[in-house]
Amino acid sequence: MITTYSRLVKNRYFTLALAFLINAALGSVYSYGVFRSGLENHWGIGALESGLPYTVFLAFFAITMPFGGALIEKAGEKRAILIGAAVLGAGWILAGFSGDIRTLAAFYGVLGGGGVGLAYGAPLNLALKLFPDRKGLAMGVTLAGFGLSPVFSAPLIRRAILEAGPVEAFAWSGAVLAGTVALLSLFLRRPPAHPHAHTALGMAALPDHDYDTREMIRSPRFYAIWVSFAAACAIGLSVIGMTPSFAIDVVGISPAGSTAALMIFSAFNALGRPAFGYLSDRVGPGAAGSASFVLVFCAAAALYVLPASRWAFAAAFALLWLNLGAWLAVAPAATAFFFGFTHQPRNYGIVYTAYGAGAIAGVSLASWIKETTGSYTSALLPMATAALLMAIFSYFSLRKEPENKRRAHIHFTRSEIRSGRT
């Protein structure tokens, strides 16, 4: 019995499943839209104010990612997740005692977002080290849990709101989510120090040089990834924040129907991660990222022409949610592809600050447009224009390197490994 358990825990597919489930609990921020109408009615506030905790959460999520990367390298994935779960739980529980929206933003946004930022990179790093031969796909599968979170967390939060009210529901929901993360992390084991330890195919995924963070930020590739990721997040996170309100106010769907739509769209958010992770492995991050922006352009343009159509709403928002999932897989895969495995937690922590910048820009702009024009539909034309420009930019700035160069450095790396210089 003990031997069977030991083999299961050491199995890399079991670890990948745990990483998926941990991310499913961490990704509850995608269900924040369920709180918004209740908070607006409870405190008599508008869309700009009700979006403040969501914006602060996403900003501190991104700000703490570099610290999370350093924590992973120093303490390991399990401890990073446990510490993150503790901070996350404290933030949600304290938010349940808030007397106004700014206090809620401080607890839920700063502590809740910070807790997720400390833990978020750990499941990704596990996937990268355990599946170096399919890094994009493995990280995409792990991230799919984050995207699917509303399937599990939205009904939990909706029930907590009905039972306890829109503010107190934060405490009940947070205790359950943080406890789930902590429990699942207890079964994790640290991955091998060298990615190729699991599979010889992993050597083919090794870059020609592992960049440390200082080297990375001097590379034009870093800024290309950062700008593309920030733009994708600005679009995707503004869409996620506006989805329930757009469904109710523009399309005329009931609150219960908007919650159901949120759960369906979250599946597309989740699907985008392994799909575009796999695509990034096959055609490179530039082509994969560009393809996602083309889909955003098509969706935003269609929704601008037919804003009140339920069919257009369903198809367009599915594609828009897919885009955020796409870049959340393309960005870490691109970071590993161009800068190597060794410093991935710290490097991707820096790249991930683009998520925070995109969150602040996208959510604030969408809320401001809603406040000034009375509708989210006015945000669609700028969204379509930005997506078209970014499709061109990401394609040319993040091209996959020529295959002959890849083969040359793979041969060198294998010789280096055999000679013991790893």
PyMOL commands that set and color helices and strands:
alter all, ss='L'
color gray80, all
select helices_A, chain A and resi 2-10+12-31+33-43+47-50+52-63+65-75+77-95+101-130+132-164+169-185+195-197+200-205+213-216+220-251+255-283+285-305+310-339+344-351+353-373+376-397+403-418
alter helices_A, ss='H'
color red, helices_A
deselect
rebuild
show_as cartoon
